[in-house]
């Protein structure tokens, strides 16, 4: 049965572009059938790893929280959360047992990225993409690219969070077709970064910027000629910002929102742009959401108020826009400590990669694994995010774990 339904995974890169419905349908279908096959074929050894053991403990406390929640709707999100852990194990199983899957799956991702990059630039320069979706604009007139995502600002998130798979594809292209990897990197990586800049999605810009910085310190395969790459990259970005001062102002607005830089004052003493006075965690809106979550945590310390119940508390917003704050308020201290321990574990892995593994940097497979560890770590940072229980986002978050498990199996 696996021989048939695993092929649905090939449609996942395109399904994620279409939105949450088809991508989640693929994950639910494949996870359900794989769970059945786990018992039918006795595949329990694939679950015998630290990842799944920690995931099951976390899953257990998610549902304990739902048991004590104010609204039974919490179970709708916590019981179904099991699919993401099984999805990661399925990716691991397929990578290990179907030799062509890695190449085919990654190349599909690569060409999906290429399509989005081309489509994004078409939309930016011509005002419409190939599906005739108009480019979006702020009230200030600043244009931002969304490509096939239409009115939703998801292009940057898709490209930045899945960028490691795109970079892995570049390495495989060089190996498969003997393509000059340095020329591809000097062109494709800056082009990808600039497109993410043009989405104006500030968290996505932060994620891809952080990923590239980590790669510069660690990569010997993707970025060999570091000085040339750095000069090319910086000059390209500076040129884009000089030609688009409104975009530069949008990026500076992060510092205005935090309160560390002032945009100036009007003649009547008000802050230009309507920014709030004071120092905030990213912005007053995000700051207030975190404070709201902390107040909920104090009232429900051990088990929280239940998954997705933040929106029932009368606050301004459906969720706190921060994984750490949301989990602390909605599932309580015990569940949050499990999540926090995962974050600390990946932080320690990143520190080890950057400072203690100098002798292993020449191993290409090791570099692939490091790329995936970097993006998992960045995804877990306490920065503004979407809803922790968002199905579209969780599919993207759990996909790298299957690859990491596979690379661990190779005993790099």
N, C-alpha and C positions, 0 to 999 in steps of 0.2 A: 504493500500500500504506500510505503514511503516513496517508492520509485515514481509515483505519480504526483502526490500532493506537494513534495518538496519543490517541484518546478514552479509552483505558485510564487516562490520567493524571488524568482527572476523578474516578476512584475512589480516588486516592492518599490524600487526607485521611482518608477513612473506613478505608482499608486500614491506615494507620499506627495507627489506634485498635485495630484487631483484633490487632496484633502484628507481628512481623517477617516472617512467612511470605508473606502476600498482598501486602504492600507491596514486598518484595524480588522476588516473582514478577512484579509489574508492571514494576519497574525492569529486571529481567533480560530480560523479553520485549521491552519497548520498546527497550532499548539494543541488543539483538541484531538486531532488525529494522532499527533505524536505522543500525547499522553496515553491514548489507547494502545499505541504500538509499544510504548514503554513497558506496559504490563504484558502485552501479547508476546513480545520478543525478549522480555527481561533485559531491558537496556539500563538497568539501575546504576551500572558503573559510571555512566555518563553524568550522573547527578552527584557522584561522590567526589566533590571538590569544594573548596572553601567558598567560592562564589555562591553556589546553590544552597549550601548550609546556612550561610548568613542571610541569603534571600528568604529562605523559609522561616527563619526566626523573625525577620522583619515583617514578612507576610502575616505571621501568627499575631504579632502585636498590633498590626493594622486592624485586624478583625476583632481583637480584644477591645481595642478602642471603639470600634463600631458597636460592640455589645453594650458599652456604657454610654453611647452617644445620645444626644437629645432627640435625634431624628433617625429613624430606621433606614433612611435613604443612604446613609453612609455605607451600608453593606453592599449596595449596588456597585460601589467603586472599589471596595477592599477585597471582596471575594473574587471579582474579575481580575484583580491585579496579578493573580497567579500566572496569567497567560504570558506576562513579560519575562518571567524567569524561565518558563518552559521554552519560550521563543529563543532565548539566548542559548539554551542547551541544544535546541534543534539546529541552530546555526553551527554550533560546535560539532554536532553529529554529522551534519551534511558535509562540512569542510573536511572532516576526517575520512569519510567513507565514499565521497564522490569526487574523484580527483579533478574533474573538469569544472566543478562548481565554483571554486575560488576564482579561476580565470574568467569564466563566463559572467559571474555575478559582478565582479569588480569592473570588468569592461563595460557592462551595462550601466553601472554607476558612472564610469568615466564619460561615456557618450551622452548620458543624461546631463552631466555637468557641462559638457561642451555645448549641448543644445541650449541649456539655460544661460550660459555665458553669451553665446551668440544672440539669443533672443533678447536678453537683457540689454545688450548694447544697441540692438536694432530699435528697441523701445525708447532708449534714451536719446538716440540721435534722430529718430524719425517720428517720435511721438506716439507710435503704436508698435506693438509687437506683431509676430507673424499670425497671431490669432485675432489681431485688430483690437486688443485691449489697450485702451488709452493709458499713457503714463500718468501717474498720480501726482498731485501738487498740493503743497501746503498753502495756507492763506497768504503766506509771504511770497508765494510764487515759486518757491524752491521745488524742483522736480525730484521725484524719487522713483526708483525702478522697482517693479513688482513682478515683471514677466508674466508667466502663466498663472500666478497666484491672484491676479486681478486686484481687488481692493484690499486684500489681506497682506499685511507686512510680514511675510514668511520667507521670502527669497533669501534674505541674509541669514536667517536661522538655518535654513536647509543647507546652504553652501558652507557656512562656517562650522556647523556641528558635524557635518559629514565630510569635511575637507580631508581628514586623514585617509579615508577610503579612496578619494580622488588622488591623493599623493601616492598611495600604495599602487594604484593603477599606473601611474607614471613610471614607477620602478619596474612593474611587470611589463610594460610596453617596451622598455629598454631591453629587458631580458629576452622577451619574445621576438621582437623584430629588429633588435640591434640598432635602435634609434638613439641619436645623440641626446642623452638625457639633460645635459647642461643647457643646450639651446632651448629645450622644452621648458625647463625650470625658469630660465631667465625671461621667458615670454609668458608662460601660462600662470605662474604664481602671482606676478604683479598684476596681470589682467584680471585674475580672480579677485585679488584684494581690492582693486579699484572698483570693480563691480559691486562688491559688498559695501564699499564706501558710498556708492551711488544709491544704495538702498536706504541710507541714512538710519539703519537699525543700529543704534549705538551699542547695545549689548553684543550683537553679532560682530561689530567692528572690534570690540574689546576681545572677543573670543579668538577671532582670526589673528589679531595683532599679537596676542599672548602666545598662541600656538606657533606663529612664525618666529617669535623671539626664542622660545624653547627649542625650536628646530635649529636655529642658528648656533646655539650652544652645543647641540648634541649631534646634528646630522652630518654624516660624512658621505652619504649616498645621494640623498636628494639635493643637498646644497654643498657641493664640493668647493667651488670657487666662491667662498664666502664674501670676500672683499668686492669682487665684481658684481655679485648678486646684490649686496647691500647698496652699492652705489647706484646700480640700475633701479632698484626698488625705491630708494629714497627720492631720486630725481623724478621718477614717474609720479609718485604720490604728490610731491611738491608742485609739479606742473599741473596736475589735476586740481589741486586746491587753489593755485593762483588763477586758473581759468574759471574757477567756480567759487568766488568769495562767499556766496550764500551757504554753500556746503561747509566751508570752514567755520562760519558763524554757527551753523547747526551743531558741529562737533564741539565748539567752545561752549555751547549751551549746557553741556554736562557740568562744566565747572561753575557756570552761573547757577544751576539748580542746586548743586552741592553747597554753594555759598562761599567757595574759596576764591572766586574771582568775581568782580562786580562788572556788569555790562555798562554801568554808568547811571546817571540820574537825569530825569526830565527837569524842566525849568521849575516845576512845582514840587520838586523833592522826591518824586516817586522813582522806583527802580525801573529802568528801561526794560520793556518786555514783560512786565508784570511778575517778575520773579519774587519769591518770598525772601524776607530778611532773616538771616541766621545761617547756622551750619546744619546741614541735613545729611542723612545717609542716602546719597544719590539725588534725592529731591524731597520736598516736603510731603508730596503724595506718598512716595515709597516709605519715607520715614514714619508717617502716621500709620501706615498699614502694619509696619513692624511693631509699633507701640500697641496697636490694637491686638495683635497676636500675643504679645507679652501679657497684656491684661487678661486675655482668655486663658493663657497658660497658668497664671496665678490662681485662677478660679478652678482649674481642672488640671492639677499638676501631673498626675501619673498617667491618665488615659486621654486627656484632651477632650474636645467637644465632638469628635468624630469627623471622618473624612468628608470634605466638601461642605461642612456645616458652617464655615466662616460666613458664607453668603446669607445665612439665616439670622445673623446677629445684628443686622441693621447698619452695618458699616458701609462706607462708600467704596464699593468694589466687590467682586465675586470671590477673590482670593487675595492673599497678602503680597503677591508678586515677589515672593522670596521663598525658596524651598525650605530653608532653615526655619524661618519664622512660621511658615505654614504648618510644618510638621510639629513644631513645638506646641503650637496652639491647637492643632486638630487631632494629633495622636498622642500628645503628652510626652513626658520626660523619657520613659523607658524606650518607646519606639524611636524617639529622636536620637537618643544616645547610640542606637544601632546605626542610624544613618550617619551620625557625626563620626563614629568610629570608622566607617567606610571612607569618609572624606579624609580623615587623618591618615588612614592606611595609604590612600593614593597620594597624599601630600608627601609622605615618607618615601614612596616609590619615586616620585619626581625628584626629590632631593638626592636620593641614591643614584638615580640616572645621571643627574647633572654633575655630581661631585665625587662619586665613588666608583663609577663603572667605566673609567677611561680606557681600560684594556679591552672592552667589549664593543667599542663604538664602530669597529670595522665590520661587524657581523650584520649583513643586510636584514636578516630576519629579526634580529634584535632591535634594529632601528624601526621596523614596522610595528613591533610590539610597543616600543616607546611612544610612537605617534598616537596609538590608541590609548595608552595610559595617560598621555598629556590631555587628550580631549575629554576623557572621563573625569579627570581631576578638574579641568576648567568648567565642566558642566555642573560640578558639585559645589562650586564656589558660592559664598553667600552674597550673590549679586542679584539685581532684579531679574526675575524669570517669569515664565508663564505658570499656569496651574500645575502643581506637582502630579495631579492625577489626569492631566490632559493626555489622551490616547496617542495623538499624533506625535507629541513630544517624547512620550515614553518609548515609542518604537525606535526613535532616533537615539535615545539615551541607552537603550539596552542592546542595540545592534553591535556596538564594539565589543561587548563582553563575550559574545560567541567567538569572535576572532581572537581575543586575548586567550580564551580557554584553549583554542586550537594551537596557538603559538606556544603556550605553556606545555602542551602535550608533546611538542617537538623538542622540549627540554633545551631551550636556547641557552 
